[in-house]
Amino acid sequence: MSGRPAAGSPPGATAADARPALSPNATVLVACLAFFVITLDTTVVNVALPSIGAQWDGQVSALQWVVTAYTLLFAALLLSAGAISDRIGASRAFTIGLSVFTLTSALCGLAPSLDVLVVARALQGAGAAVMMPASLALVRQAYDDPSLRARGIAWWTAGGGVAVAAGPVVGGALTTGLGWRWIFFINVPVGIVALVGMLRAPRSPRGQAPMDPAGQITAVLALAALVFAVINAGSHGWADPVTLAGFAVAVLAAAAFLATESRQSNPAVPLTMFRNPAVAVCTSAGLALNLGYYGLVFVFTIFFQEHRGASALMAGLMFIPMTAFTTLVNLLAGRLTNRHGPRFPLITGQVIQTLGILGLLLVTEDTPTPLLLVLLVPLGIGGGLAVPPLTTAMLESVPHERAGLASGVLSAARQFGGAIGVALLGALIADSAHFMTGMRISLVIGAAVLVATTLGVIRYLPAGHQHLNAPQPPPGKTGTDPVPAHPDGPHTR
């Protein structure tokens, strides 16, 4: 043994521990596998909620926390997760996040009470938040060749899309066949396999990314207090003192967050970003799309099982047409975005989803199942068509050096949209005696926020592809576009 490090080993490695490093393709596979499970956990739990509630006599308000505790911490911590990944290295951040996610998945499955399950779900969301940007960074680091890197990112994105589509079916099958605890236990072997792979993955370099603990703490407090107040309103009323106190804390924490971010030299969320109307409208659209999508998936999960008598498996299968179209339309959205720019497919997707939500107002407890499944399809088509151009529009609205930050802000807004959607729409159906009335109000709210953001996109998002790093045109030649067009023609992802 010569003691020399093997090729591909991290600096300082010796022959004693210098087994062949994980190949780039294998590294990407590990990252995609991890992204799949953390995305799966945003939807897999929905169809299991009635079974969880039946075991512990949980009301709708308690079951909402099983969903929102995960997405809330996921959303809030995404604001700093990118900086953490850069600071300690993507491979270390990924390993830490995956370890937390795997351990807390086991805790979710072993939870002796609903309270323990909610806490474990929150910790799961924290692990997912740390892992998500690190997994994408690992994909980007795996390849030096831009074309291979683009292919790796496409596979990473596809893993998330498949997870969204598979979530209800996997959740229903596991809940019906083995019990609801297995929707969490299934993460454990997947996590162990990914962790074993990471032992041989190339180590990422550490960076000097600045941290913003004050901004992160106030963001978590503001978002948690708002979600708490909305959920509490569903079970105790909007005028309940605890509800009002929750809203007051949310307002105070939000004010503290804004004050903190405006004074920080390196804030988690630079508020100056939102002076660009395109950034503001993209962030709002991401929140609105997920508010309607995830909020209504929660509502219809309860509707299928408690008002139409479907099993958990059957409820999961009833979402297949909707989620399958979401995945398929993602591919079309990429082509439309490359050809026309993000504005056209983003507007079209939002309009389709809005019309789909309004169409669901026709649903009653006696609606034939085939018709109900058809009415759900536009919800999936609209979301699938809108999200890829939304991401492109957000990234094209900021300088290239802020692309990671912009992506994190958009991801956080979308996750928070899902959390507030489940909280708000779930609060409206909390009274089972007036479930159908609450469901229709939920549909109107989902449509209304999408109409507002669609009008914002029409007003503020320019046509074609926009690149802030392009040379600036002479004064007086900018017209109404907030950013200039790229001189080399359409941008391809």
C-alpha positions in Angstrom: 0.0 0.0 0.0 1.6 3.3 -1.1 -0.6 5.5 1.1 -1.4 7.7 -2.0 -4.9 8.9 -2.5 -6.9 7.2 -5.3 -8.1 9.2 -8.3 -11.3 11.0 -7.5 -10.7 10.9 -3.7 -11.1 14.0 -1.6 -7.9 15.8 -0.6 -6.2 14.2 2.3 -7.7 10.7 1.6 -5.2 7.8 1.8 -5.2 4.3 0.4 -6.8 3.0 3.6 -10.1 4.7 2.7 -9.5 5.5 -1.0 -12.0 3.1 -2.6 -13.3 4.3 -6.0 -15.4 7.4 -5.7 -19.0 7.3 -6.8 -19.3 8.0 -10.5 -21.0 11.2 -11.7 -24.1 9.3 -12.9 -24.3 7.4 -9.6 -24.0 10.7 -7.7 -26.9 12.2 -9.8 -28.9 9.0 -9.1 -28.5 9.5 -5.4 -29.5 13.1 -5.6 -32.5 12.3 -7.7 -33.6 9.5 -5.3 -33.4 11.9 -2.4 -35.4 14.7 -4.3 -38.0 12.1 -5.2 -38.7 11.1 -1.6 -38.8 14.6 -0.2 -41.2 15.6 -2.9 -43.2 12.5 -2.4 -43.8 13.4 1.2 -45.6 16.6 0.3 -48.5 14.5 -1.2 -48.2 10.9 0.0 -49.7 11.7 3.4 -53.0 13.2 2.1 -54.9 10.0 1.4 -53.8 8.6 4.7 -55.3 11.4 6.8 -58.7 9.8 7.5 -56.9 6.7 8.7 -54.6 8.7 10.9 -57.6 10.7 12.2 -59.6 7.5 12.9 -56.8 6.1 15.1 -56.5 9.2 17.3 -59.9 10.8 16.9 -58.2 13.7 15.2 -60.3 16.5 13.8 -59.7 18.2 10.5 -57.7 21.0 12.2 -55.3 18.4 13.8 -54.9 16.5 10.5 -54.0 19.8 8.7 -50.9 20.0 10.9 -49.8 16.6 9.7 -49.5 18.2 6.2 -48.6 21.8 7.0 -45.9 21.1 9.6 -43.8 19.5 6.9 -44.4 22.1 4.2 -44.1 25.0 6.6 -40.6 24.1 7.8 -39.7 23.1 4.3 -40.8 26.5 3.0 -39.3 28.7 5.7 -35.9 27.0 6.0 -35.4 27.0 2.2 -34.6 30.7 2.6 -31.3 29.8 4.3 -30.8 26.2 3.0 -28.9 27.4 -0.1 -26.5 29.4 2.0 -26.0 26.5 4.4 -25.2 24.2 1.4 -22.7 26.7 0.0 -21.1 27.3 3.4 -20.5 23.7 4.6 -20.4 22.1 1.2 -23.2 20.5 -0.7 -22.2 16.9 0.0 -22.1 17.6 3.8 -25.4 19.5 3.8 -27.0 16.7 1.8 -25.8 14.1 4.2 -27.0 16.0 7.2 -30.4 16.8 5.7 -30.9 13.2 4.5 -29.9 11.8 7.9 -32.4 14.1 9.6 -35.1 13.2 7.1 -34.5 9.5 7.4 -34.5 9.4 11.2 -37.6 11.6 11.5 -39.4 9.4 8.9 -38.8 6.5 11.2 -40.1 8.6 14.1 -43.2 9.5 12.1 -43.9 5.8 11.6 -43.4 5.0 15.2 -45.3 8.1 16.6 -47.3 7.1 19.7 -49.6 10.2 19.4 -50.8 12.8 16.9 -48.7 15.5 18.6 -45.5 13.5 18.2 -46.4 12.8 14.6 -46.8 16.6 13.9 -43.5 17.4 15.6 -41.7 14.6 13.6 -43.2 15.9 10.4 -41.9 19.4 11.1 -38.4 18.0 11.6 -38.8 16.0 8.4 -39.5 19.2 6.6 -36.4 20.8 8.1 -34.3 17.9 6.8 -35.9 18.2 3.4 -35.2 21.9 3.2 -31.5 21.4 3.9 -31.3 18.5 1.4 -33.2 20.0 -1.5 -30.7 22.8 -2.7 -27.8 20.5 -1.8 -29.1 17.8 -4.1 -29.4 20.1 -7.0 -25.9 21.5 -6.3 -24.5 17.9 -6.4 -26.1 17.4 -9.8 -24.5 20.6 -11.1 -21.1 19.6 -9.6 -21.2 16.1 -11.0 -20.6 17.1 -14.6 -18.1 19.5 -16.2 -19.9 19.2 -19.6 -22.8 21.6 -19.9 -24.9 19.2 -22.0 -24.5 16.4 -19.4 -25.2 18.8 -16.6 -28.4 19.9 -18.4 -29.4 16.2 -18.7 -28.7 15.6 -15.0 -30.9 18.6 -14.0 -33.6 17.3 -16.3 -33.5 13.9 -14.5 -33.6 15.7 -11.1 -36.6 17.7 -12.1 -38.3 14.6 -13.5 -37.8 12.9 -10.2 -39.9 15.6 -8.5 -42.6 15.5 -11.1 -43.0 11.7 -10.8 -43.1 12.0 -7.0 -46.0 14.5 -7.2 -47.9 12.1 -9.5 -47.1 9.0 -7.5 -47.8 10.4 -4.0 -51.6 9.8 -3.8 -51.3 6.3 -5.3 -48.3 5.2 -3.2 -50.0 6.7 -0.1 -53.3 4.9 -0.8 -51.7 1.6 -1.6 -49.5 1.6 1.5 -52.3 2.8 3.8 -54.7 0.1 2.5 -52.3 -2.7 2.3 -49.9 -2.2 5.3 -51.3 0.7 7.3 -50.6 4.4 7.3 -47.3 4.2 9.2 -45.7 2.6 6.1 -46.0 5.8 4.1 -43.2 7.0 6.5 -41.3 3.7 7.0 -40.8 3.4 3.2 -38.5 6.4 3.4 -36.1 4.7 5.7 -34.5 2.1 3.3 -34.4 4.7 0.5 -32.6 7.1 2.9 -30.1 4.4 3.9 -29.3 3.5 0.3 -28.8 7.2 -0.5 -26.6 7.7 2.6 -24.4 4.7 1.7 -24.0 6.2 -1.8 -23.0 9.5 -0.3 -20.1 7.9 1.6 -18.3 7.5 -1.7 -19.5 10.7 -3.4 -16.9 13.4 -4.1 -16.8 15.9 -1.3 -18.0 19.4 -2.1 -15.8 22.4 -1.3 -16.8 24.7 1.6 -17.7 28.3 0.8 -18.1 31.6 2.6 -21.8 32.2 2.1 -23.1 34.6 4.7 -25.9 33.5 7.1 -28.9 35.5 8.3 -30.2 33.8 11.5 -32.3 36.8 12.5 -34.1 36.8 9.2 -34.6 33.1 9.3 -36.0 33.0 12.8 -38.5 35.8 12.1 -39.6 34.2 8.8 -40.3 30.9 10.6 -42.2 32.6 13.3 -44.3 34.7 10.9 -45.2 31.8 8.7 -45.9 29.4 11.6 -48.1 32.0 13.4 -50.1 32.7 10.3 -50.8 29.0 9.5 -51.6 28.4 13.2 -54.1 31.3 13.2 -55.8 30.1 10.0 -56.1 26.5 11.2 -57.3 27.5 14.6 -60.0 29.7 13.0 -61.4 26.6 11.3 -62.1 24.9 14.6 -62.6 27.8 17.0 -63.8 30.7 14.8 -62.1 33.7 13.2 -63.0 35.9 16.2 -61.5 33.5 18.8 -58.9 35.2 21.0 -56.3 32.6 20.2 -56.9 33.1 16.5 -56.6 36.8 16.8 -53.4 36.4 18.9 -51.9 34.2 16.2 -52.6 36.8 13.5 -51.1 39.5 15.7 -47.9 37.5 16.2 -47.7 36.8 12.5 -48.0 40.6 11.7 -45.4 41.5 14.3 -43.0 38.8 13.2 -43.5 39.8 9.5 -42.7 43.4 10.4 -39.6 42.2 12.3 -38.6 40.1 9.3 -38.9 43.1 6.9 -37.0 45.4 9.2 -34.2 42.8 9.6 -33.9 42.1 5.9 -33.8 45.8 5.1 -30.9 46.4 7.4 -28.8 43.3 6.7 -25.8 43.6 4.4 -26.4 40.0 3.3 -30.1 39.2 3.9 -31.7 35.8 3.3 -34.2 37.6 1.1 -33.0 40.8 -0.4 -36.1 43.0 -0.5 -34.7 45.0 -3.4 -35.4 41.9 -5.6 -39.1 42.7 -5.4 -38.7 46.1 -6.9 -38.7 44.3 -10.2 -42.4 43.6 -10.9 -41.6 40.4 -12.8 -39.9 38.9 -9.6 -42.9 40.0 -7.5 -45.5 38.6 -9.9 -43.6 35.3 -10.3 -43.3 34.8 -6.6 -47.0 35.5 -6.2 -48.0 33.2 -9.0 -45.9 30.4 -7.5 -47.7 30.8 -4.2 -51.1 31.0 -5.8 -50.6 27.9 -8.0 -49.6 25.8 -5.0 -52.3 27.3 -2.8 -55.0 26.1 -5.2 -53.4 22.8 -6.1 -52.3 21.4 -2.7 -55.2 23.0 -0.9 -57.7 21.3 -3.2 -55.9 18.0 -3.1 -56.4 18.1 0.6 -60.1 19.0 0.3 -60.9 16.4 -2.2 -59.0 13.7 -0.3 -61.4 14.3 2.6 -64.3 14.5 0.2 -63.5 11.2 -1.5 -63.2 9.2 1.7 -65.6 10.8 4.1 -68.3 11.9 1.8 -68.2 9.3 -1.0 -67.0 6.3 1.0 -63.8 5.6 -1.0 -61.0 3.6 0.5 -57.5 5.2 0.8 -56.3 3.2 -2.2 -59.4 4.2 -4.3 -58.9 7.9 -3.3 -55.3 7.7 -4.4 -56.3 6.1 -7.7 -58.9 8.8 -8.3 -56.0 11.4 -8.5 -54.2 9.5 -11.3 -55.7 11.3 -14.3 -55.0 14.7 -12.7 -51.4 13.9 -11.7 -50.6 12.0 -14.8 -51.5 15.0 -17.0 -49.4 17.2 -14.7 -46.3 15.1 -15.5 -47.0 14.9 -19.3 -47.7 18.6 -19.7 -44.4 19.5 -18.0 -42.7 18.3 -21.2 -45.0 20.4 -23.5 -44.4 23.4 -21.2 -40.7 23.2 -21.7 -41.1 23.3 -25.5 -43.6 26.1 -25.4 -41.3 28.1 -23.2 -38.3 27.6 -25.4 -40.3 28.7 -28.5 -42.5 31.5 -27.2 -40.9 32.6 -23.9 -42.4 31.9 -20.5 -45.3 34.5 -20.6 -47.6 32.6 -23.0 -47.5 29.1 -21.3 -47.6 30.7 -17.9 -50.8 32.6 -18.6 -52.3 29.7 -20.4 -51.6 27.3 -17.5 -53.1 29.7 -15.0 -56.2 30.2 -17.1 -56.7 26.4 -17.5 -56.2 25.8 -13.8 -58.7 28.6 -13.0 -61.3 27.3 -15.3 -60.7 23.8 -13.9 -61.3 25.0 -10.4 -64.5 26.8 -11.4 -65.7 23.7 -13.2 -65.4 21.8 -9.9 -68.1 24.0 -8.5 -70.5 21.6 -10.4 -69.4 18.7 -8.1 -72.0 17.3 -5.6 -71.9 14.3 -3.4 -73.8 12.4 -6.2 -71.6 13.4 -9.1 -70.7 10.3 -11.2 -67.1 9.3 -10.6 -66.0 9.4 -14.3 -67.3 13.0 -14.5 -65.6 13.9 -11.3 -62.2 12.6 -12.6 -62.6 14.5 -15.8 -63.3 17.7 -13.9 -60.1 17.3 -11.9 -57.9 16.9 -15.0 -57.7 20.7 -15.8 -56.3 21.3 -12.3 -53.3 19.0 -13.2 -53.0 20.3 -16.8 -52.9 24.0 -15.6 -50.3 23.4 -12.9 -48.1 21.2 -15.2 -48.2 23.9 -17.9 -47.5 26.8 -15.6 -44.7 25.7 -13.3 -41.8 25.2 -15.8 -42.3 28.7 -17.5 -42.8 30.2 -14.1 -39.3 28.9 -13.0 -37.8 30.2 -16.3 -39.4 33.6 -15.9 -38.2 34.0 -12.3 -34.6 33.1 -13.3 -34.6 35.4 -16.3 -35.8 38.3 -14.1 -32.7 38.4 -12.0 -28.9 38.6 -12.8 -27.3 35.2 -13.3 -25.3 35.5 -10.0 -28.7 35.7 -8.2 -30.2 32.7 -9.9 -29.8 30.4 -6.9 -31.3 32.9 -4.6 -34.2 33.5 -6.9 -34.8 29.8 -7.2 -34.8 29.4 -3.4 -37.3 32.3 -3.0 -39.6 30.9 -5.6 -39.4 27.4 -4.1 -40.1 28.8 -0.6 -43.1 30.7 -1.9 -44.5 27.6 -3.6 -44.1 25.5 -0.5 -45.6 28.2 1.7 -48.5 28.4 -0.8 -49.1 24.7 -0.3 -49.0 25.1 3.5 -51.4 28.1 3.6 -53.6 26.4 1.0 -54.1 23.3 3.2 -54.6 25.6 6.3 -57.1 28.0 4.7 -59.1 25.6 2.5 -59.0 23.0 5.3 -60.3 25.5 7.8 -63.3 26.1 5.5 -64.3 22.4 5.5 -63.6 21.8 9.2 -67.3 21.8 10.0 -68.4 18.5 8.5 -72.1 19.6 8.6 -71.4 22.3 6.1 -68.6 20.5 4.1 -70.0 21.2 0.7 -70.5 24.9 1.4 -66.9 25.1 2.6 -65.7 23.2 -0.4 -67.3 25.7 -2.8 -65.9 28.7 -0.9 -62.5 27.0 -1.2 -62.9 26.7 -4.9 -63.9 30.3 -5.3 -60.9 31.4 -3.2 -58.5 29.2 -5.3 -59.9 30.6 -8.5 -59.8 34.2 -7.2 -56.1 34.2 -6.3 -55.2 32.7 -9.7 -57.2 35.4 -11.5 -55.2 38.0 -9.6 -51.8 36.5 -10.4 -52.8 35.9 -14.0 -53.7 39.6 -14.4 -50.3 40.4 -12.8 -48.4 38.2 -15.3 -50.3 39.8 -18.2 -49.5 43.3 -16.9 -45.9 42.9 -15.7 -44.2 40.0 -17.4 -42.8 40.9 -20.8 -43.2 38.7 -23.9 -40.3 36.6 -25.2 -37.2 35.7 -23.2 -35.6 38.3 -21.0 -32.0 38.3 -19.8 -30.8 40.9 -17.3 -27.1 40.2 -18.2 -27.7 41.3 -21.8 -26.1 44.6 -22.9 -28.4 47.5 -22.1 -30.0 49.3 -25.0 -29.4 53.0 -25.5 -31.6 55.3 -23.3 -35.0 55.9 -24.7 -35.1 52.5 -26.5 -36.3 50.4 -23.7 -40.1 50.8 -24.3 -42.2 49.3 -21.5 -40.1 46.2 -20.9 -38.5 46.2 -17.5 -35.5 44.1 -18.8 -34.0 43.9 -22.3 -34.3 41.0 -24.6 -31.3 38.7 -25.1 -29.4 39.7 -28.2 -28.7 36.1 -29.3 -32.4 35.1 -29.6 -34.5 32.7 -27.5 -32.9 31.1 -24.5 -33.1 27.3 -24.2 -33.0 25.5 -20.9 
